[in-house]
Amino acid sequence: MIKISAAIITYNEEQNIQRCIESLLPVVDEIVVVDSLSEDRTVEIAESLGAKVILQKFLGHIQQKNLAIEQTSHPYVLSLDADEALSETLQQSILQVKENWEGEGYCFNRLTNYCGKWIKTCGWYPDVKLRLFKKGKGEWQGLNPHDEFKLFKSKPQHLKGDLLHYSFYTVEQHLKQIDYFSTIGAKALHEKGAKGSLIKQYLNPVAMFFKSYLLKGGIFDGKYGFLISWYSAGEKYQKYNKLRALNNSKA
């Protein structure tokens, strides 16, 4: 049987970290938490559940997650966010993989809970994520804050069961994250030399709302389907607005 290390990055996740770690305990052989100097009880809770905690000033989502992998002891890694947890079906699927590992990585569906409601519209499900992999066969990539783990050569196999994502408990939390993510996204684009045109600032959000609310079925999820679609479009608008401001400030 192979041994699996869990890798988690955290910052002020006392509301989520216990659920995340407890879902991992029946499955993994080690839990490593790389914490970005939390100011709440995140570290205390993680250590009380047996996790190895490493304190590291935040380097960026992608950089922090790749660092967490480097801190693990075993050759196989299960990488989760603190607001995620394994469903019972997914736990069983991973236990079967431990008995018979094949290939270089495994992916599974992620099911998101928004303000107490499980969302399967707006393009939020199945939201396939590659989170279980052999160390050295891939890395976290993307453009901060939107990271994605990718294998270098092969394609992942798909496991049964959902990764449960507890995204936001309140609409206010969503709005706060939109402001945070749009700022990080704008800085990342600016560093790449991207141009924030007015066309992108206005057309992209409209296209995003149309796709999420109508094409991806958000209209069938009532109030929350509308809010998710509207705020997703709003995040894109804010990102390009902030990008244009950064570009203009350097002109």
Secondary structure, DSSP 8 states (H G I E B T S, - for coil): ---EEEEEEESS-TTTHHHHHHHHTTT-SEEEEEE---SSSHHHHHHHTT-EEEE-----HHHHHHHHHHT-SSSEEEEEETTEEE-HHHHHHHHHHHHS--SSEEEEEEEEEETTEEE--TT-SS--EEEEEETTSEEEEEETTEEEEEESSS--EEEEEEEEEEEESSHHHHHHHHHHHHHHHHHHHHHTT----HHHHHHHHHHHHHIIIIIT-GGGGHHHHHHHHHHHHHHHHHHHHHHHHHHHHT-
